[in-house]
């Protein structure tokens, strides 16, 4: 029974992915975001001028997911969206989001700060093997460690 209480709650397994909004709570009082998956770009390419620490040269392909984040809580949201996002492929392998700029569009900064009522959008990038088929995207507050986990199914 104790294990069930410690497991994250999977909220809103949104079919079709794009456009679905899921409300997620963080681990601290007043932390709440409405998270919307708005676009998937598969494949995408590294931006023209990658940063020195960007993982743009590894094997496989890059896939970028655009999220809209709206702070619907009473506390300031201060977090890093890339490690808060995960992609699952059809074999169940899990990939953590990366801070890699791509041609898909602007990525989130390393740290996003949103006052209550604030909204922002940006891409999170994933590196996948060439033959991997994306099945779902997950997002949780607190750098991915929040108890609530939103999941969007991908077509």
N, C-alpha and C positions, 0 to 999 in steps of 0.2 A: 504494500500500500504506500509506503514512503517513497518508493521509486516513482510511482505515478504522480505524486505531488511535485517531484523535482523535474519531471520531463516538461519540455516546452509545450505550450498549447499551440497547435496548428490551427490558425484561424483562416477563414475564407479561402479555401482552395478554389480560386477563381478560374472558371473554364475559359479557354480561349486567350487568356493572358491580358492582352492589351486593353486598357481603358478601365479596368476594374480597380476600385478603391477599397483598401482594407485598413481599418483603424487598429493601430497597435499601441499597447502601453509599454512603457519602459519599466525598469526596476526601481526607479526613484519616484517619490510622490510628485504628481503633476506632470509626469512625462507621458505625452500622447501625441502620436503622429497619424495623419491620414496619408497612406502611401499608395500611389497609383503607378502601375506599370503602364507607360504610354507608348513605348516603341521598342522593337527588337531589331537590331541590324546584324545579320549573319550571312556572310562574313563581313568584317570591316578591316581596315588597314591601319597601321600605326600613323600617327600624325606626322607631319613633315619634319618637325623638330622635337623628337622625344627627349624627355629629361634623362639625365645620366642614370638614375636609378630605375627607370621604366623597364619592364620586362617585355620588350618588343621583339627580341631576336630568338626566342625559343621555338621549338618545333610546334607544329599544329597551326590552328587558326585563332583569330580573335573574334569574339562575339561581344557586342555592346548592347546594354539594356538601359533605356532611359526611364528614370523614375521622377515623379513629382512628389515632393514632401511638403506637407502642410502641418504646422505645429498647432494642433487643436487642444493642447494641454495648457496648464497654468505655469509651467516651468520653462525656462530657456532650454532649447534643444541644442546640445553641443556634442557632436559625434562625428565619426568618420564613416561615411556611407559605403565605401568600397569593401572593407572587411565585414560590414553588416549584411552584405548580399552574398548569396550562394546560388550556384546553378547546379542542377541535377541532370545527368544524362539518362538515357533510356536503360542503362545497365545499373543505375543507382550510384554511380561515381559522383562525388561532390567536389565542386570547384569554388574556391573563394574569390570574391571580386578583387580586382587590381586597380591601382591608380595609374592607368595607362591611357594617355591621350590618344584618341583615334580620329579618323576622318568621319566617323558617325556624327560627331557633334561635340559640344563642350562637356567635359567631364566635371564631376564635383571637385571642389578643392579638397585637400587632405582632411581638413576639418570644416564642417558646416556649423554655423551658429544661427539659429532661428529664434527670434522672440515669439511669444505666443501670438498666434494669428499670422505669422510669417510663412511664406511659401518660396520654394526654390525648385529648380529642375536641373538634372544633369545625367550623364551617362556613367555607368559602372561597366568595366570591361572584364571579360573572362577569357583565359587561354584554354582552349580545348584541343584534344587530338583531332586530326583531320577527319577521321571517320566517326567521331562522336555525334550523336543526335541529341540535341537539347530537349529535355522533357518538362522542366519546371524551374522557376526562379523563386528563391525565398529571400525574405528580408526580416531582420529583427533589430530593435534598438539596442543601445549599449554595446556597440561594435559587434553586433551579431549574437550577443549573449543574453538578450532580453528573453523573458519568459514567453511572450507572445511572438509567434512566427507567422508571417503572412506568406502564402504560397500562391503563385500564379502558374497554371498549366500552360504550356506552349504548344501551338499546333504542330 
